[in-house]
Amino acid sequence: GAGVSQSPRYKVAKRGQDVALRCDPISGHVSLFWYQQALGQGPEFLTYFQNEAQLDKSGLPSDRFFAERPEGSVSTLKIQRTQQEDSAVYLCASSHGREQFFGPGTRLTVL
Amino acid sequence: GENVEQHPSTLSVQEGDSAVIKCTYSDSASNYFPWYKQELGKGPQLIIDIRSNVGEKKDQRIAVTLNKTAKHFSLHITETQPEDSAVYFCAAPRLHGSSNTGKLIFGQGTTLQVKP
């Protein structure tokens, strides 16, 4: 079956631009997670949704980061006024139990 | 909160040898420990996991062991093959208050190279 998909796969932004990253979870998965992965590091938690409710956003690094999942399916991670330190791979994962299944990620490069 | 330490950071073995990667965790309430394999340019892929009510789990050439007393768990790969070359991550859940939202804390990763 179809796994988690993310788009775009690659995004280059100039410093100060806004970006929007999309995640399509596995159909029927209630839980959705966003993680940030810096080069050579493990993924770090950003935020968590259960259906459309954002239950945990403790990992968002600043108020420039915003995530939504309005209909409990597709989710968008938005970064406003991007900075060079935002350059990373952004991973989305979905789950219907303990196991989390990851998408391929979006590699964001901020110049 | 949970903290996960992973060792070694790099591991090189000959094809056919075994590889072992170890992780320690800090929160004694953690009850689920997955292992992920990440190939270049791809997202992490779940390869095996273990729950705190068992000490060992096997799946073909891969096994995971858990020592709750010492708070560490290990990934064992036997008869390694070149296609096992990748970065491996361990993880443990960070409990949020009295509930477990499932967010994972990852180790730093181990780059495994299997030489033909």
Boltz contact constraints between the chains, C-beta under 6 A:
constraints:
  - contact:
      token1: [A, 42]
      token2: [B, 89]
      max_distance: 6.0
  - contact:
      token1: [A, 42]
      token2: [B, 106]
      max_distance: 6.0
  - contact:
      token1: [A, 42]
      token2: [B, 107]
      max_distance: 6.0
  - contact:
      token1: [A, 42]
      token2: [B, 108]
      max_distance: 6.0
  - contact:
      token1: [A, 42]
      token2: [B, 109]
      max_distance: 6.0
  - contact:
      token1: [A, 43]
      token2: [B, 106]
      max_distance: 6.0
  - contact:
      token1: [A, 45]
      token2: [B, 103]
      max_distance: 6.0
  - contact:
      token1: [A, 48]
      token2: [B, 101]
      max_distance: 6.0
  - contact:
      token1: [A, 48]
      token2: [B, 103]
      max_distance: 6.0
  - contact:
      token1: [A, 56]
      token2: [B, 101]
      max_distance: 6.0
  - contact:
      token1: [A, 91]
      token2: [B, 43]
      max_distance: 6.0
  - contact:
      token1: [A, 98]
      token2: [B, 32]
      max_distance: 6.0
  - contact:
      token1: [A, 99]
      token2: [B, 46]
      max_distance: 6.0
  - contact:
      token1: [A, 102]
      token2: [B, 43]
      max_distance: 6.0
  - contact:
      token1: [A, 102]
      token2: [B, 44]
      max_distance: 6.0
  - contact:
      token1: [A, 103]
      token2: [B, 43]
      max_distance: 6.0
  - contact:
      token1: [A, 104]
      token2: [B, 42]
      max_distance: 6.0
  - contact:
      token1: [A, 104]
      token2: [B, 43]
      max_distance: 6.0
  - contact:
      token1: [A, 105]
      token2: [B, 43]
      max_distance: 6.0
